[in-house]
Amino acid sequence: MTEEATPARTYLDLARRMARHSLTEARRSVMDLRSSALDGQDLVQAIESGTKQLTAGTGVEISVEVSGPVRELPQEMEQHLLRIAQEAVTNTLKHAQANRIWVKLHLEAKRLFLRIVDNGRGFDQQGAFASRGGHFGLLGMRERAERLGGELKLASHPGEGTEVQVTVPLP
């Protein structure tokens, strides 16, 4: 391949990865329209059952802890929080080589905190939210948190595991 074609190949590869990710998200959205991931469960039950399904047969131990006064939340909020938790666990399973994941949900009067922590290999955070590498999971999680008026923080270093923390205001 000529030197002029190399940048074109890079852009085509990125476009292919973006299209694949968009298709995955579109399928997930269609499934959301057909049946709610919550399916008659509250957020806590959906996180517990969903994360256990994701880790079944992987050898990865998962723990879900809930603290604070649990209450009914708007369905849109629950959907976004569930999807963030699922994406974080999926990322851990795909990339972290972890053997333990902790999901912690803490509710206060005016805020909700969702933390997903793993004991995996961690990674260099530089450019983690950039789409140029073709990875959109972290970017999508941050966008979901922002749709709820909240924020997503990421803490990871090579060899030290990863922590995703979402903080959202409660209605």
C-alpha positions as CSV (number, residue, x, y, z in Angstrom):
1,M,0.0,0.0,0.0
2,T,1.4,3.5,-0.9
3,E,2.0,6.0,1.8
4,E,-0.9,8.1,0.5
5,A,-3.3,5.2,1.0
6,T,-2.3,4.6,4.6
7,P,-4.3,7.6,6.0
8,A,-7.2,6.5,3.9
9,R,-7.0,3.0,5.3
10,T,-6.9,4.4,8.8
11,Y,-10.1,6.5,8.2
12,L,-11.8,3.5,6.6
13,D,-11.0,1.3,9.5
14,L,-12.3,3.9,11.9
15,A,-15.5,4.3,9.8
16,R,-16.0,0.6,9.9
17,R,-15.6,0.4,13.7
18,M,-18.0,3.4,14.1
19,A,-20.6,1.7,11.8
20,R,-20.3,-1.6,13.8
21,H,-20.7,0.3,17.1
22,S,-23.7,2.3,15.7
23,L,-25.3,-0.9,14.6
24,T,-24.9,-2.5,18.0
25,E,-26.4,0.6,19.7
26,A,-29.3,0.7,17.2
27,R,-30.0,-2.9,17.9
28,R,-29.9,-2.3,21.6
29,S,-32.3,0.7,21.2
30,V,-34.7,-1.4,19.1
31,M,-34.7,-4.1,21.9
32,D,-35.3,-1.3,24.4
33,L,-38.4,-0.4,22.4
34,R,-39.6,-4.0,22.3
35,S,-39.1,-4.7,26.0
36,S,-37.6,-2.8,28.8
37,A,-34.4,-4.1,30.2
38,L,-36.0,-3.4,33.5
39,D,-38.9,-5.7,32.6
40,G,-41.0,-5.3,35.8
41,Q,-37.9,-4.9,38.0
42,D,-36.6,-1.9,39.8
43,L,-33.1,-0.6,39.1
44,V,-31.5,-2.6,41.9
45,Q,-33.0,-5.9,40.7
46,A,-32.2,-5.2,37.1
47,I,-28.6,-4.4,37.9
48,E,-28.3,-7.5,40.0
49,S,-29.8,-9.9,37.4
50,G,-28.2,-8.2,34.4
51,T,-24.7,-8.2,35.8
52,K,-25.0,-11.8,37.0
53,Q,-26.2,-12.8,33.4
54,L,-23.2,-10.9,31.9
55,T,-20.7,-12.7,34.1
56,A,-22.3,-16.1,34.1
57,G,-19.7,-18.7,33.1
58,T,-16.8,-16.3,33.0
59,G,-15.3,-17.1,36.4
60,V,-15.5,-13.4,37.3
61,E,-17.0,-12.8,40.7
62,I,-19.5,-9.9,40.9
63,S,-20.9,-8.1,43.9
64,V,-23.7,-5.6,43.9
65,E,-24.1,-3.4,47.0
66,V,-26.9,-0.9,47.6
67,S,-27.0,1.7,50.3
68,G,-29.2,4.6,51.2
69,P,-32.9,5.0,50.9
70,V,-34.0,3.1,47.8
71,R,-36.9,4.7,46.0
72,E,-38.7,4.6,42.7
73,L,-36.9,6.6,40.0
74,P,-38.0,7.9,36.6
75,Q,-37.9,5.0,34.1
76,E,-35.6,7.0,31.7
77,M,-33.1,7.5,34.6
78,E,-33.2,3.8,35.5
79,Q,-32.7,2.7,31.9
80,H,-29.6,5.0,31.5
81,L,-28.1,3.9,34.8
82,L,-28.7,0.2,33.9
83,R,-27.1,0.6,30.5
84,I,-24.1,2.4,32.1
85,A,-23.6,-0.5,34.6
86,Q,-24.0,-3.1,31.8
87,E,-21.5,-1.3,29.6
88,A,-18.9,-0.9,32.4
89,V,-19.2,-4.6,33.3
90,T,-19.0,-5.6,29.6
91,N,-15.9,-3.5,29.1
92,T,-14.3,-5.2,32.2
93,L,-15.1,-8.6,30.8
94,K,-13.7,-7.7,27.3
95,H,-10.6,-5.8,28.3
96,A,-9.6,-5.9,31.9
97,Q,-8.7,-9.6,32.6
98,A,-10.3,-9.0,36.1
99,N,-11.5,-11.7,38.4
100,R,-13.7,-9.4,40.6
101,I,-16.2,-6.6,39.8
102,W,-18.0,-4.5,42.4
103,V,-21.1,-2.5,41.5
104,K,-22.1,-0.1,44.2
105,L,-25.3,2.0,44.1
106,H,-25.7,4.7,46.8
107,L,-28.7,6.9,47.1
108,E,-29.0,10.1,49.0
109,A,-31.8,12.6,49.2
110,K,-30.7,14.6,46.2
111,R,-28.0,12.5,44.5
112,L,-27.4,9.0,43.3
113,F,-23.9,7.5,43.0
114,L,-23.2,4.4,40.8
115,R,-19.7,3.0,41.0
116,I,-18.3,0.0,39.0
117,V,-14.9,-1.1,40.2
118,D,-12.7,-4.0,38.9
119,N,-9.4,-5.5,39.9
120,G,-8.2,-5.8,36.3
121,R,-5.2,-4.6,34.5
122,G,-6.3,-1.0,34.1
123,F,-5.3,1.2,31.2
124,D,-3.9,4.6,30.3
125,Q,-6.8,7.0,30.4
126,Q,-5.3,9.4,27.9
127,G,-7.8,9.7,25.1
128,A,-10.2,7.3,26.7
129,F,-13.2,9.4,25.6
130,A,-12.0,10.0,22.1
131,S,-13.7,8.0,19.4
132,R,-10.7,8.0,17.1
133,G,-9.6,4.6,18.5
134,G,-13.0,3.1,17.5
135,H,-14.1,2.5,21.1
136,F,-17.3,4.2,21.9
137,G,-18.4,2.5,25.1
138,L,-16.9,5.0,27.5
139,L,-18.1,7.9,25.4
140,G,-21.6,6.5,25.4
141,M,-21.6,6.0,29.1
142,R,-20.5,9.6,29.6
143,E,-23.2,10.8,27.3
144,R,-25.9,8.8,29.2
145,A,-24.7,10.4,32.5
146,E,-24.9,13.9,30.9
147,R,-28.4,13.2,29.6
148,L,-29.4,12.7,33.2
149,G,-27.7,16.0,34.3
150,G,-24.9,14.1,35.9
151,E,-21.3,13.3,35.2
152,L,-19.1,10.3,34.7
153,K,-15.6,10.0,36.2
154,L,-13.1,7.5,35.2
155,A,-10.1,6.4,37.2
156,S,-7.7,3.8,35.8
157,H,-3.9,3.2,35.6
158,P,-2.1,0.3,34.0
159,G,-1.9,-2.6,36.5
160,E,-4.3,-1.0,39.0
161,G,-7.8,-1.8,37.8
162,T,-10.5,0.7,36.8
163,E,-13.3,2.6,38.5
164,V,-16.2,4.2,36.8
165,Q,-18.3,6.6,39.0
166,V,-21.5,8.2,37.9
167,T,-23.2,10.9,39.9
168,V,-26.6,12.1,39.0
169,P,-29.1,14.5,40.7
170,L,-32.3,13.0,41.8
171,P,-35.7,14.5,41.1
